[in-house]
Amino acid sequence: MSGIHSFDGIEWRVSAAPVPYREALAEQEARNAAIREGTAGELAWMLEHPPVYTAGTSAKPADLNDPRFDVVDTGRGGKYTYHGPGQRVGYILLDLTRHGRDVRRFVHALEDWVIETLGDFGVESWSVCDRVGIWCRDADGREAKIGAIGVRVRRWVTMHGFSVNLDPDLTHFDGIVPCGISEFGVTSLSRLGITLAPEEWDRAMQARFGAFLARLSDGD
């Protein structure tokens, strides 16, 4: 179910129904500006989207194989990625002037937050310095991508965040070269034999939210 809570003064929002990507992007843009102006608080927003391909600032036309869904330019870093039902997305809008003023630390903290939460469900995963995203061993033993990371920072206020594949239609990724990396496949918790409801994932992420925030400030 949908809900809004607060954690250390940060709004924690959960949307149960899919939110159209363009609508969510417009809301992020407005909230990012309001945070910078001091007229709104910080936000962590858990949701999913109807099928959509999104293009980051480094997206290459050659990586768009089959634009079968809407394609949206986002302004975030990175290349093409896919969002759709069965994939949980987290948009994290924080004022880094309150959290250490370190964009690299913010990205690493996001990665660690997702990695540790996947570990709570028995999935060993990791980040790779020259490959964007969250990686694990697929059902066939090969390395595959289970999550994506993409952020944008405006005057120290963040937007966008991460996505994790719970049980999406993995064939939908065939329309793009995910994040410009063609050598590796894409996987999901379902493909690894783990059935997980979105609300279970959200609760696990929220349980580790405090540790994520602490990591921003102390650099651990």
C-alpha positions in Angstrom: 0.0 0.0 0.0 1.1 3.6 -0.5 2.3 5.6 2.5 4.3 8.5 3.7 6.5 8.4 6.8 9.4 10.4 8.2 12.9 9.2 9.0 15.3 11.7 10.7 13.3 14.5 9.2 13.4 13.0 5.7 10.1 12.0 4.0 9.9 8.3 3.2 7.3 7.8 0.5 6.1 4.5 -1.0 3.9 4.4 -4.1 2.1 1.1 -4.6 0.6 1.9 -8.0 3.0 2.4 -11.0 3.9 6.0 -11.5 4.4 7.2 -15.1 8.1 8.1 -15.6 7.6 11.6 -17.0 5.3 12.4 -14.0 7.9 11.1 -11.5 10.7 13.1 -13.3 8.6 16.3 -13.2 8.0 15.8 -9.5 11.6 15.2 -8.8 12.6 18.3 -10.7 10.2 20.4 -8.7 11.2 18.8 -5.3 14.9 19.2 -6.1 14.3 22.9 -6.7 12.2 23.3 -3.6 14.9 21.6 -1.4 17.5 24.0 -2.8 15.2 26.9 -2.0 14.5 25.6 1.5 10.8 25.3 0.9 10.5 21.5 1.0 12.2 18.7 2.9 14.4 15.8 1.7 12.8 12.8 0.1 13.3 9.0 -0.3 10.7 7.7 -2.7 10.1 4.0 -3.5 8.0 3.1 -6.6 7.9 1.4 -9.9 7.1 2.6 -13.4 5.2 1.4 -16.5 7.6 0.2 -19.2 10.0 2.9 -20.3 13.5 3.4 -21.6 15.5 6.3 -20.0 18.5 8.0 -21.5 21.3 9.4 -19.4 23.7 12.2 -20.5 26.1 9.6 -22.0 23.5 7.6 -23.9 24.6 6.6 -27.4 22.0 6.1 -30.2 23.6 2.8 -31.1 22.7 1.4 -27.7 18.9 1.8 -28.4 18.2 -1.4 -30.3 14.4 -1.5 -30.3 12.5 1.5 -28.9 9.4 -0.5 -28.3 8.5 1.7 -25.2 8.6 5.4 -24.6 12.2 6.8 -24.5 12.8 9.7 -22.0 15.9 11.9 -21.7 16.5 12.3 -18.0 19.5 14.5 -17.3 21.0 11.9 -14.9 24.4 10.4 -15.5 24.9 7.2 -17.4 23.5 5.7 -20.6 20.2 3.8 -21.4 18.3 1.8 -18.8 14.9 0.2 -18.5 12.2 0.6 -15.9 9.1 -1.4 -15.6 6.7 -3.5 -13.5 8.6 -5.9 -11.2 11.5 -3.5 -10.8 11.8 -1.4 -7.6 13.1 2.1 -8.1 14.4 4.4 -5.3 14.6 8.1 -5.9 16.8 9.8 -3.3 16.6 13.6 -3.0 19.0 14.8 -0.3 20.8 18.1 0.4 24.4 17.1 0.5 25.3 20.3 2.3 23.7 18.4 5.3 25.4 15.1 4.4 29.1 15.7 3.7 29.3 17.5 0.3 30.8 14.5 -1.4 29.1 13.2 -4.6 31.4 10.2 -4.9 30.7 9.1 -1.4 26.9 9.5 -2.0 27.1 7.2 -5.0 29.2 4.6 -3.1 26.8 4.8 -0.2 23.9 4.1 -2.6 25.7 1.1 -3.9 26.4 -0.2 -0.5 22.9 0.3 0.7 21.5 -1.8 -2.2 24.3 -4.5 -1.9 23.6 -4.9 1.9 19.9 -5.1 1.4 20.3 -7.8 -1.3 22.5 -9.6 1.2 19.5 -9.6 3.6 17.7 -11.9 1.1 20.7 -14.2 0.5 22.1 -12.6 -2.6 25.8 -11.8 -2.7 26.3 -8.8 -4.9 29.0 -6.1 -5.6 29.9 -3.0 -7.5 32.7 -2.8 -10.1 34.8 0.3 -10.5 34.7 0.4 -14.3 31.1 -0.9 -14.7 28.1 1.1 -13.4 25.5 -0.9 -11.4 25.1 -3.7 -9.0 26.3 -7.2 -10.0 25.8 -10.8 -8.9 26.1 -14.4 -10.1 23.2 -15.3 -12.3 21.4 -18.6 -12.2 23.9 -20.0 -14.7 26.9 -18.8 -12.7 27.8 -16.0 -15.0 28.1 -12.4 -13.7 25.0 -10.4 -14.4 23.5 -7.0 -13.5 20.7 -7.0 -10.9 20.6 -3.3 -10.2 21.3 0.1 -11.7 22.6 3.3 -10.2 22.2 6.8 -11.8 22.2 10.2 -10.1 22.1 13.9 -10.8 23.2 16.6 -8.4 22.2 20.3 -8.7 23.8 22.7 -6.3 24.5 19.8 -3.9 20.9 18.5 -4.0 20.6 14.9 -5.4 17.9 13.3 -7.6 17.3 9.9 -9.3 19.0 7.0 -7.5 18.8 3.2 -8.0 16.7 0.4 -9.4 16.6 -3.3 -8.5 15.1 -6.1 -10.5 12.7 -8.1 -8.3 10.7 -9.8 -11.1 10.6 -7.7 -14.3 10.1 -9.1 -17.8 13.8 -9.4 -18.6 13.1 -9.5 -22.3 12.2 -5.8 -22.1 15.9 -5.1 -21.5 16.6 -6.4 -25.1 15.5 -3.1 -26.6 18.7 -1.4 -25.2 22.2 -2.1 -24.3 21.8 -1.6 -20.5 24.1 1.1 -19.3 26.1 0.6 -22.5 27.5 -2.7 -21.3 26.9 -5.5 -23.8 29.2 -8.2 -22.4 27.0 -9.1 -19.5 23.4 -10.1 -19.0 20.6 -8.8 -16.7 19.1 -10.9 -14.0 16.5 -10.6 -11.2 15.7 -12.0 -7.8 13.0 -14.1 -9.4 15.5 -15.6 -11.8 17.7 -16.5 -8.8 14.8 -18.3 -7.3 13.8 -15.6 -4.8 10.2 -14.4 -4.7 9.9 -11.0 -3.0 7.0 -8.6 -2.8 7.8 -4.9 -3.4 6.7 -4.0 0.2 9.2 -6.5 1.6 12.0 -4.9 -0.4 10.9 -1.4 0.7 10.9 -2.5 4.4 14.4 -3.9 4.1 15.7 -0.8 2.5 14.1 1.4 5.1 15.6 -0.7 7.9 19.1 0.2 6.5 18.3 3.8 5.7 19.9 5.1 8.9 23.1 3.3 8.1 23.1 4.8 4.6 22.7 8.3 6.0 25.5 7.7 8.5 27.8 6.5 5.8 27.3 9.8 4.0 28.6 11.8 6.9 31.4 9.6 8.2 32.7 8.1 5.0 32.8 4.6 6.4 
